Amino acid sequence: MRLKFYLCNIFAFSSFICCYSQIVNEGILQIDSATNVYFENEYTNTVSGIHSSDGNLYLNHNFINDGSTMALSGTTKFKSATNPLSSISGATKAINFYNLEIDITAPNTKGLSVADNFELNVKNAIHLAHGTLRLIGKAQLIQSHTGLDANTSTSGNMLIDQYGYASAYKFNYWSSPVNNSGTFSLSGGQFDGTDSSINPFEPQQVLFNSGSPYNGIPSVLDGGNNVTTALTINTQWLYRYGQGTGSYADWISINASTVLNPGEGFTMKGTNTLLTDQNYVFSGAPNDGDYFSPIVAGEQSLLGNPYPSALDATEFITDNLTLLEAVYFWVDGGSTSHALSDYLGGYAIRNLTGGTPPSIASPLISGVGTSGSVTDPSQYIPVGQGFFVEAIGSGDITFKNSQRVFNVNTTEDTIIPIESEEYEESAVAGEPTFVMENQYLRIGYEDPEGFHRQLLLGFLPNSNADLDYNVGYDAILTEHRDDDLFFVIENDSEKKYAIQGLSSYSNVLELPLGILISESGTHKIMLDGIENFQDTVYLKDHVLNITHNLSESSFDVNLALGEHLDRYSIVFSPATTLSTTNETVSNIDVFYDGHGQIVVNNIERTQIKNIKIFNVLGQEVLKLNTNLNSVNKLQIPFNNSHGIYFVNVETINSNFTKKILNY
């Protein structure tokens, strides 16, 4: 067969090779506007090649891109009546088109495959005339035009993979990246991806069951790992959320035929497959352009990434900052039962300051547990990922193409380290601009059962966030455990914050904490991690007027049951002395006499209001508030176990704490 090659009005084109079996560009290929070019065989744009197509390029075969591509107009058309399968691949892992059309009508047509981890950029519209656009593995599609959905489909479709929990007891929150005639249903839209690595173009429609024991069923495979019977989803766990205020009554049961809008979230449990995760394939036209979801202040809504690419949470929150301040992702914490009371898990949170994981068992948290895999949520929301928002205003929540980004959601993307000195080019060549780095502290709390809460404190020099509440930078806990730790902002203890953002750091800052105690035992406050931060972090006890160095060790405490909303703060300077410098207090001396008594010498008869004694766990073991001022020497019987104790003396105008050793 001889090479079939047509050129019309092509300019600026060098080192272009036409071979018997392929076409190779080693220089510049410029296809002008209103020009039609036909390539019959495989086309390679080499590492030195520049492919600039503003006209119409017709491809009968593969496009291998190892170089640079750009397009300002025109359409790249994979069009063939003889070749059933074409592909896009290449070392650059990216390609750029203005419009893309797939029209493959050969016998046994498959369509166009895009290689794993590949970024397919289409500036404007996609037309799926015939055949399938298959995004393999973690390939993603990005469209960047403004306005509404520009895609059309005749008899073609797109297939894209995404993984969920394997367990039949664990919920995933989903959102479809595709639509069929503008909306999405599981029937006709979701397929079994168990064998997608060997049958990428022919997934089987997932099946559905209902009733006890309310479990999904994994795929049945033959000896070659081909699916012979598709996986089964149990419809008991299919729900959307009716934009309520947090009640279980707001969950609305759905089925395989329920119509969902782009950007609308839904829940689903896994299949009990023996695989690490369960792969699903979404089939339909790729979602594109602007989508809107109305909401009223005070309502919660289950939404999700509507696109076949990652969604930048920072851009999404910023674009909707008058309506919402954070996004909340459900993370299962090891559930092994369908009983509501046995559910384990919580909501990870992401806002403009950063992200923090849910309160779950500490071994599951990366960086805390020995083999933890649960991380703080990335800035980039994966394909198919559902999430909650809570409205702070009323209006239309907006998704748009400018929020899309290519990100394959690997664990390395979760925390991006920032170099200690970072520069970016200024408008004037040769004059670097210093980029001030963000600083982060991760404050951990662990209850006696081993559940671990992580708070995020961020110092963001490029923001205007201050010590007061700041929309988008401070994130509230929509749900909290009976034992929990949180930031208190503006002295409002009714609102419990997991994330607090500030514009700048100072070692005189004091960040109040609240702690809820429902269970006796040792509660721990610790420093989980720091990023770009060098100063020492202390926990200040306002009752004892002492500080504990969290940078050296965790703080263990066994407090009385209840709410402790003003006892502790995060500070960055140690207590310089255990007593005040007030002259009247300096005349009061406290010590243990070695014979079972605590002595308080009050030579000048300073008026004492209270004397409290605490152990090293912060527990109050003795309190005196009567007959404290009749003598200048108080002898307090003290027969507690040997060890260190703290004596807190409150006078009419001062307060100080003295550490003693009971021996």
C-alpha positions in Angstrom: 0.0 0.0 0.0 1.3 3.4 -0.9 1.1 6.4 1.4 -1.8 8.6 0.8 -0.9 12.2 1.6 -2.6 15.5 0.7 -1.2 19.0 1.4 -3.1 22.3 0.8 -1.6 25.7 1.7 0.8 24.5 4.4 3.4 26.9 5.5 6.4 27.1 7.7 7.2 23.4 7.5 10.6 21.9 7.8 12.3 18.5 8.3 9.0 16.8 7.5 9.4 13.1 6.5 6.9 11.0 4.6 7.7 7.3 4.9 6.1 4.2 3.6 4.5 3.3 6.9 4.4 6.5 8.9 4.6 10.3 8.8 7.2 12.0 11.0 7.5 15.7 11.8 11.0 16.7 13.1 10.6 20.5 12.6 7.6 22.8 12.2 4.3 21.7 10.8 1.9 24.7 10.4 -1.6 23.9 9.0 -3.3 27.2 8.2 -6.9 28.1 8.9 -9.4 26.8 6.3 -6.9 24.2 5.1 -7.6 20.5 4.9 -4.8 18.0 5.4 -5.1 14.2 5.2 -2.7 11.7 6.9 -3.5 8.1 6.1 -0.8 6.4 8.2 0.6 6.8 11.7 1.8 10.3 12.4 4.7 11.1 14.9 5.5 14.6 16.1 9.0 14.1 17.4 10.7 15.6 20.4 12.0 18.4 18.2 8.7 18.8 16.3 6.2 21.7 16.6 2.7 20.8 15.4 0.6 23.9 15.0 -2.8 23.2 13.4 -5.3 26.0 12.8 -7.0 24.1 9.9 -8.6 20.7 9.6 -6.4 17.6 10.0 -7.9 14.2 9.0 -6.2 11.2 10.6 -6.7 7.6 9.6 -4.3 6.2 12.2 -2.4 6.9 15.4 -1.0 10.3 16.6 2.2 10.0 18.6 3.2 13.2 20.2 6.7 13.5 21.6 7.0 17.3 20.9 4.9 20.5 21.1 1.3 20.9 19.9 -0.9 24.0 19.6 -4.2 25.0 17.9 -6.1 28.2 17.6 -8.9 27.0 15.3 -9.9 24.1 13.1 -10.7 20.5 13.8 -8.6 17.4 14.2 -10.7 14.5 12.9 -9.9 10.9 13.5 -11.9 9.6 10.6 -11.6 6.2 9.0 -13.7 3.7 7.2 -10.9 1.1 7.1 -9.1 1.3 10.5 -11.2 0.4 13.5 -8.9 1.7 16.2 -6.6 4.7 16.4 -4.7 6.0 19.4 -3.1 9.1 21.0 0.1 8.5 22.9 3.6 10.0 23.3 6.4 10.9 25.6 5.0 14.4 26.4 1.9 12.8 28.0 -0.2 15.7 26.6 -1.7 17.0 23.3 -3.6 20.1 22.3 -6.5 20.4 19.8 -9.0 23.2 19.1 -11.9 20.9 18.1 -11.9 17.1 18.1 -14.1 14.8 16.0 -14.2 11.0 16.1 -15.9 9.4 13.1 -14.7 5.8 12.7 -17.0 3.6 10.8 -14.7 0.7 9.9 -16.0 -2.9 10.5 -15.6 -3.9 14.1 -15.2 -0.3 15.1 -13.7 0.6 18.4 -12.7 4.2 18.2 -9.9 6.3 19.6 -7.9 5.4 22.7 -5.9 7.9 24.8 -2.9 6.5 26.7 -2.9 6.1 30.4 -1.8 9.2 32.4 -2.3 11.3 29.2 -3.7 14.9 29.1 -6.0 15.5 26.2 -6.7 19.2 25.8 -9.5 20.4 23.6 -9.9 24.1 23.5 -13.4 24.1 22.1 -15.8 21.3 21.2 -15.9 17.5 20.7 -18.1 15.7 18.3 -18.6 12.0 18.7 -20.0 11.0 15.4 -19.1 7.3 15.4 -16.9 5.2 17.7 -15.7 5.6 21.2 -13.3 8.0 22.8 -11.6 5.8 25.3 -9.6 7.4 28.1 -7.3 4.6 29.3 -6.5 4.3 33.1 -5.9 7.8 34.4 -6.0 9.7 31.1 -8.1 12.9 31.4 -9.9 15.3 29.1 -9.8 19.1 29.6 -11.8 21.6 27.7 -11.2 25.3 28.3 -13.8 27.4 26.4 -16.2 29.5 28.3 -20.0 29.1 28.4 -22.3 26.1 28.2 -21.6 22.5 27.0 -20.3 22.6 23.4 -20.0 18.8 22.8 -22.3 16.9 20.5 -22.8 13.2 19.9 -24.4 11.2 17.1 -23.7 7.6 17.8 -20.4 7.9 19.6 -19.5 7.9 23.3 -16.7 8.3 25.8 -15.5 5.7 28.3 -13.5 6.7 31.4 -12.4 4.7 34.5 -12.6 5.5 38.2 -12.0 3.3 41.3 -14.1 3.0 44.4 -14.0 1.0 47.6 -13.9 -2.8 47.2 -15.9 -3.4 50.4 -19.6 -3.9 50.3 -19.8 -2.0 53.6 -18.1 1.2 52.6 -19.7 4.2 51.0 -18.2 6.1 48.1 -19.7 9.5 47.2 -19.8 9.7 43.4 -20.6 12.2 40.6 -20.7 11.3 37.0 -18.2 12.8 34.5 -20.5 12.0 31.5 -24.0 12.5 30.4 -26.5 10.8 28.1 -28.8 13.4 26.5 -27.8 15.9 29.3 -28.3 13.8 32.4 -26.9 10.6 33.9 -28.4 7.4 35.1 -26.6 4.3 36.4 -28.5 2.2 33.9 -26.8 3.0 30.6 -24.2 5.1 32.3 -22.1 2.9 34.6 -20.3 -0.2 33.6 -18.0 -2.9 35.0 -14.4 -2.0 34.8 -12.9 -5.1 36.3 -11.4 -6.3 33.0 -10.9 -2.8 31.4 -7.2 -3.4 31.0 -7.9 -6.2 28.5 -11.3 -5.2 27.2 -11.2 -1.4 27.3 -13.9 -0.8 24.7 -16.4 -3.4 25.7 -17.3 -3.1 29.4 -20.5 -4.8 30.6 -23.4 -2.9 32.1 -23.4 -3.2 35.9 -26.2 -5.3 37.4 -28.4 -4.4 40.4 -30.0 -6.3 43.3 -31.9 -5.5 46.4 -32.8 -7.0 49.8 -30.9 -8.9 52.5 -28.0 -9.2 53.1 -27.8 -5.9 51.2 -24.4 -6.7 49.7 -23.1 -6.1 46.2 -21.6 -9.0 44.3 -18.2 -9.0 42.5 -17.8 -9.8 38.8 -17.5 -13.4 37.6 -14.4 -13.9 35.5 -13.2 -16.7 33.2 -9.7 -18.1 33.1 -8.5 -15.2 31.0 -9.8 -12.6 33.6 -12.6 -11.6 31.2 -15.9 -10.6 32.8 -18.5 -13.2 32.1 -21.1 -11.8 34.6 -20.9 -8.1 35.5 -20.6 -6.9 39.1 -23.8 -6.2 41.0 -24.6 -3.1 42.9 -27.1 -3.3 45.8 -29.7 -0.5 45.4 -30.2 -0.2 49.2 -27.2 2.1 49.3 -28.0 4.4 46.4 -28.9 7.8 47.6 -28.8 11.5 46.6 -29.2 14.3 49.1 -32.2 16.6 49.1 -30.4 19.9 50.0 -31.4 19.8 53.7 -29.8 20.8 57.0 -28.2 17.6 58.0 -31.1 15.3 58.9 -31.1 11.7 57.8 -34.6 12.4 56.3 -32.9 14.6 53.7 -31.3 11.5 52.1 -33.4 10.4 49.1 -33.3 6.8 47.8 -32.5 6.4 44.1 -32.4 3.5 41.7 -30.7 2.5 38.4 -33.0 4.7 36.4 -33.0 7.8 38.5 -32.0 10.9 36.5 -29.1 12.9 38.0 -27.8 16.3 36.8 -24.2 17.0 36.0 -22.5 18.0 39.3 -25.0 16.2 41.4 -23.6 13.6 43.9 -24.8 10.2 44.8 -23.8 7.4 47.2 -23.0 3.8 46.4 -21.3 0.9 48.2 -18.8 -1.6 46.8 -19.0 -5.3 45.7 -16.8 -7.2 48.1 -14.3 -7.9 45.3 -11.0 -9.5 46.3 -9.2 -6.8 44.3 -7.7 -3.9 46.2 -10.3 -1.5 44.7 -13.3 -1.8 42.4 -13.0 -0.2 38.9 -16.0 1.3 37.2 -16.4 2.7 33.7 -18.6 5.7 33.0 -20.1 5.8 29.5 -21.7 8.8 27.7 -20.8 12.2 26.3 -18.1 14.1 28.3 -19.5 16.8 30.6 -18.3 20.2 29.5 -18.9 23.9 30.2 -20.9 25.7 32.9 -23.2 23.8 35.3 -25.3 25.4 38.0 -26.7 24.1 41.3 -29.1 26.4 43.2 -28.8 26.5 47.0 -30.2 28.5 50.0 -28.2 29.7 52.9 -28.0 27.1 55.7 -28.6 24.2 53.4 -26.2 21.3 52.7 -25.8 19.8 49.3 -24.2 16.7 47.9 -22.3 17.7 44.8 -19.4 16.4 42.9 -16.8 16.9 40.2 -18.8 16.9 37.0 -15.8 16.7 34.6 -13.6 13.9 33.1 -10.6 15.7 34.6 -9.6 16.8 38.1 -11.3 19.9 39.6 -9.2 22.5 41.3 -10.8 23.0 44.7 -9.2 26.3 45.2 -10.7 27.7 42.0 -14.1 26.1 42.7 -14.3 27.6 46.2 -13.0 31.0 45.1 -15.5 31.2 42.3 -18.3 30.4 44.8 -17.0 32.2 47.8 -20.2 34.1 48.5 -22.1 30.7 48.7 -19.6 28.3 50.4 -16.3 28.2 52.2 -15.1 24.6 52.1 -15.8 21.1 50.6 -16.3 18.0 52.6 -15.3 14.5 51.5 -16.6 11.3 53.2 -13.8 8.9 54.1 -14.6 5.4 55.5 -12.7 4.5 58.6 -12.9 0.7 58.4 -16.7 -0.1 58.5 -17.5 -3.8 58.6 -21.2 -3.6 59.0 -24.3 -2.1 57.4 -25.7 -1.0 60.8 -25.7 2.8 61.1 -24.3 2.6 64.7 -21.3 0.6 63.5 -20.3 3.1 60.7 -16.7 4.3 61.0 -15.5 7.3 59.2 -15.9 11.0 58.9 -15.5 14.0 56.6 -12.1 15.3 55.4 -12.2 19.0 54.7 -10.6 21.3 52.1 -10.6 25.1 51.9 -8.4 27.9 50.7 -6.0 27.3 53.6 -5.5 23.6 52.9 -6.9 20.2 53.9 -7.3 18.0 56.9 -8.3 14.3 57.2 -11.4 13.1 59.1 -11.4 11.9 62.7 -10.7 8.1 62.3 -8.6 5.5 64.0 -5.0 6.8 64.1 -3.3 3.8 62.4 -5.3 4.7 59.2 -3.9 8.2 59.0 -0.8 8.8 56.8 2.0 10.2 58.9 0.4 9.3 62.1 -0.2 5.6 61.9 2.4 3.0 61.0 0.8 2.0 57.8 -1.8 4.8 57.3 -3.1 5.6 53.8 -5.7 8.3 54.6 -4.3 11.7 53.8 -5.5 15.2 53.9 -7.5 15.9 50.7 -5.6 17.3 47.8 -6.3 20.6 46.1 -7.3 18.6 43.1 -10.7 16.8 43.3 -10.5 13.4 41.4 -12.7 12.4 38.5 -16.1 11.1 39.8 -15.6 12.3 43.4 -18.6 13.5 45.3 -18.5 16.0 48.1 -20.7 18.0 50.5 -20.9 21.8 50.8 -22.8 23.9 53.3 -24.2 27.1 52.0 -23.3 30.5 53.7 -25.4 32.4 51.1 -28.1 31.8 48.5 -27.6 31.5 44.8 -26.3 29.2 42.1 -23.2 27.2 42.8 -21.2 27.2 39.5 -18.9 24.7 37.9 -17.0 25.9 34.9 -14.1 24.8 32.6 -11.6 27.2 34.2 -11.8 25.1 37.4 -10.5 22.0 35.5 -6.9 20.8 35.8 -5.0 17.7 34.8 -4.0 15.8 37.9 -3.8 12.0 38.3 -4.4 12.0 42.0 -1.4 10.1 43.2 -0.4 10.2 46.9 2.5 12.5 46.0 -0.1 15.1 45.0 -1.6 15.2 48.5 1.0 17.5 50.1 3.2 19.5 47.8 6.5 20.5 49.6 7.4 24.1 49.1 11.1 25.0 48.8 12.5 27.3 51.5 13.3 29.9 48.9 11.1 30.2 45.9 11.2 32.8 43.1 9.2 33.5 40.0 10.0 35.7 37.0 8.9 39.3 37.3 7.7 41.4 34.4 11.2 42.9 34.1 13.7 40.3 32.8 16.4 39.5 35.2 14.6 40.8 38.3 13.4 37.9 40.4 10.3 38.4 42.6 10.4 36.7 46.1 7.4 34.4 46.6 6.5 34.2 50.3 5.9 30.6 51.3 2.9 29.3 53.2 3.6 27.7 56.6 1.5 24.9 58.1 1.1 23.3 61.5 -0.9 20.1 62.0 -2.2 19.8 65.5 -3.3 16.3 66.5 -5.7 15.0 69.2 -6.3 11.4 70.2 -9.0 10.2 72.4 -8.8 7.1 74.7 -10.3 4.9 72.0 -7.6 5.9 69.5 -9.6 8.1 67.2 -7.4 10.9 65.8 -8.5 14.4 64.9 -6.0 16.6 63.0 -6.4 20.4 62.9 -4.7 22.5 60.3 -3.3 26.0 61.1 -2.0 27.8 58.1 0.0 31.1 57.7 -0.7 32.4 54.3 1.3 35.6 53.4 -0.7 36.2 50.2 -4.0 36.3 52.0 -5.8 38.9 54.1 -6.9 36.4 56.8 -6.7 37.6 60.4 -7.6 36.3 63.9 -11.3 36.8 63.2 -13.4 34.5 61.2 -12.4 34.6 57.5 -14.6 33.1 54.7 -12.8 30.4 52.8 -9.8 30.3 55.2 -11.5 29.0 58.3 -13.4 25.7 58.0 -16.1 24.5 60.5 -16.6 20.9 61.6 -20.1 20.0 60.2 -19.9 16.9 62.4 -17.8 16.2 65.5 -17.2 13.3 67.8 -18.2 13.2 71.5 -14.5 13.5 72.3 -12.9 16.1 70.0 -10.6 19.1 69.6 -11.2 22.2 67.6 -10.2 25.9 67.1 -12.3 28.5 68.8 -12.5 31.7 66.7 -14.0 35.1 67.9 -14.8 33.4 71.3 -17.7 31.6 69.6 -17.6 28.2 71.2 -20.7 27.1 69.4 -18.8 26.9 66.1 -16.0 24.3 66.1 -13.3 24.8 63.5 -11.0 22.2 62.0 -9.0 24.7 59.8 -7.8 28.2 60.7 -6.0 30.4 58.3 -4.0 33.6 59.1 -2.1 35.9 56.8 1.2 36.0 58.8 3.0 34.4 61.6 4.1 36.0 64.9 5.5 34.4 68.0 3.1 36.4 70.2 0.0 34.8 68.6 -2.4 32.8 70.8 -4.9 30.5 69.1 -7.6 29.2 71.5 -8.6 25.5 71.4 -11.8 23.8 72.7 -11.9 20.2 73.8 -14.9 17.9 74.4 -14.5 15.1 76.9 -17.1 12.3 77.2 -14.8 9.5 78.2 -12.5 9.1 81.1 -8.9 8.2 80.3 -5.9 9.7 78.7 -6.5 12.3 76.0 -3.5 13.4 73.9 -2.7 16.6 72.2 0.3 16.5 69.9 2.0 18.1 66.9 1.4 15.8 63.9 3.6 17.8 61.5 4.9 21.1 60.2 5.7 22.5 56.8 8.1 25.4 56.3 7.9 26.2 60.0 10.9 26.3 62.4 9.7 27.8 65.7 8.7 25.8 68.8 5.0 25.1 69.3 3.6 25.1 72.8 0.3 24.2 74.3 -0.7 26.7 77.0 -2.8 25.7 80.0 -4.6 28.8 81.2 -5.8 27.2 84.4 -2.3 26.2 85.5 -0.6 29.1 83.7 2.0 26.8 82.2 3.1 25.7 78.7 4.0 22.3 77.3 6.5 21.9 74.4 4.5 20.1 71.7 7.6 20.2 69.4 9.2 17.8 71.9 6.4 15.5 73.0 2.7 15.0 73.2 0.6 16.4 76.0 -1.3 13.8 78.0 -4.3 14.9 80.0 -7.2 13.3 81.9 -9.8 16.0 82.3 -13.2 15.9 83.9 -16.1 15.0 81.6 -17.6 18.0 79.8 -16.7 20.9 77.7 -13.3 22.7 78.2 -13.7 25.7 75.9 -11.2 28.2 77.3 -8.5 26.2 79.0 -6.0 25.6 76.2 -4.3 27.6 73.4 -1.6 27.1 70.9 1.2 29.6 71.5 4.8 30.0 70.3 6.6 31.3 73.4 7.1 29.4 76.7 5.8 30.7 80.1 8.8 32.6 81.4 7.8 32.0 85.0 5.3 30.0 86.9 4.3 33.0 88.9 3.4 36.6 88.1 5.7 39.6 88.7 3.0 41.4 90.6 4.5 42.7 93.9 1.6 41.3 96.1 1.9 37.8 94.6 5.7 37.8 95.0 5.1 37.8 98.8 3.2 34.5 98.6 5.3 31.4 98.7 4.1 27.8 98.1 6.0 24.6 98.8 5.6 21.0 100.0 7.1 20.5 103.5 7.9 16.8 103.1 5.5 15.8 105.9 2.1 15.6 104.1 1.4 19.3 103.9 1.4 22.0 101.3 2.4 25.3 102.8 1.2 28.6 101.6 3.1 31.5 103.2 1.1 34.7 102.9 3.1 37.2 105.0 1.2 40.3 103.9 -2.2 38.7 104.0 -2.9 39.2 100.3 -6.6 38.5 99.7 -6.7 34.9 98.3 -9.9 33.8 96.4 -9.1 30.2 95.4 -6.4 27.6 95.7 -6.6 24.7 93.3 -4.2 21.7 93.0 -3.8 19.7 89.8 -1.9 16.6 88.9 0.3 16.3 85.8 -2.7 15.1 83.7 -4.4 18.4 84.4 -7.0 16.9 86.7 -8.1 19.0 89.6 -7.4 17.0 92.8 -8.2 19.6 95.4 -10.0 23.0 95.6 -10.2 25.4 98.5 -12.1 28.7 98.6 -13.0 29.2 102.3 -11.0 30.2 105.4 -8.0 31.3 103.2 -7.3 34.7 104.7 -7.5 34.3 108.5 -3.8 33.4 108.9 -0.5 34.3 107.2 0.5 30.6 106.9 -1.9 28.0 105.5 -1.0 24.3 106.0 -3.0 22.1 103.6 -3.1 18.4 104.4 -2.0 16.5 101.2 -1.7 12.7 101.2 -2.0 12.1 97.5 0.4 9.7 95.7 4.0 10.9 95.2 4.7 12.9 92.1 4.6 16.4 90.6 1.6 18.7 91.2 0.6 22.2 90.3 -0.8 24.6 92.9 -2.8 27.5 91.4 -3.4 30.5 93.6 -5.9 33.1 92.6 -5.9 36.4 94.5 -8.2 39.4 94.1 -6.0 40.9 91.3 -3.5 38.1 90.2 -3.2 34.4 89.4 -0.1 32.2 89.6 0.9 28.6 89.5 3.7 26.8 91.4 5.0 23.4 90.7 5.7 21.2 93.7 7.0 17.6 94.3 5.1 15.4 96.7 7.7 12.9 98.0 
